[in-house]
């Protein structure tokens, strides 16, 4: 099998991800950067969790401040 490399970070199957999310109290998907820029989705995040709830988008890092 020349030229075949195993992906060390494979993409999960959607049905596996949905099984893992079943019964969870809260989950959130950011579908597009425009969702953040237009402030469509507001989540209350406690002050102690704001730093941990940030996310990289391109070369920027978005962190919740309020």
C-alpha positions in Angstrom: 0.0 0.0 0.0 2.3 2.7 -1.2 1.0 6.3 -0.9 -1.6 5.5 1.7 -1.4 7.5 4.9 -3.6 7.0 7.9 -5.2 10.2 9.1 -4.3 10.7 12.8 -7.2 13.1 13.2 -10.1 11.6 11.2 -13.4 13.4 10.8 -16.1 11.7 12.9 -19.2 10.3 11.3 -22.3 12.5 11.8 -24.4 9.7 13.3 -21.6 9.1 15.9 -21.6 12.7 16.8 -25.4 12.9 17.1 -25.4 9.8 19.3 -22.9 11.5 21.6 -25.0 14.7 21.8 -28.2 12.8 22.5 -29.6 13.7 26.0 -27.1 16.5 26.6 -28.5 19.7 28.1 -26.8 22.2 25.9 -24.9 22.2 22.7 -24.1 25.0 20.3 -22.9 25.0 16.7 -21.4 28.1 15.0 -22.4 27.5 11.4 -20.8 30.7 9.9 -18.8 33.7 11.0 -21.7 35.8 10.1 -23.7 34.2 12.9 -21.2 35.8 15.4 -20.9 39.1 13.6 -24.6 39.7 13.4 -25.2 38.7 17.1 -27.9 36.2 16.2 -27.1 33.8 19.0 -26.7 34.9 22.6 -25.6 32.6 25.3 -25.2 33.4 29.0 -21.7 32.4 30.0 -20.6 32.8 33.6 -17.5 34.9 34.2 -15.4 31.9 35.3 -16.1 30.2 31.9 -15.7 33.1 29.5 -12.0 32.5 28.9 -12.5 28.9 28.2 -15.4 29.5 25.8 -13.3 31.5 23.3 -12.7 30.2 19.8 -10.1 30.7 17.0 -11.5 32.1 13.7 -8.8 32.4 11.1 -5.9 34.3 12.7 -8.1 36.0 15.3 -9.3 34.6 18.6 -12.8 35.5 19.8 -13.4 35.6 23.5 -16.6 36.4 25.3 -16.4 39.6 27.4 -19.9 40.0 28.7 
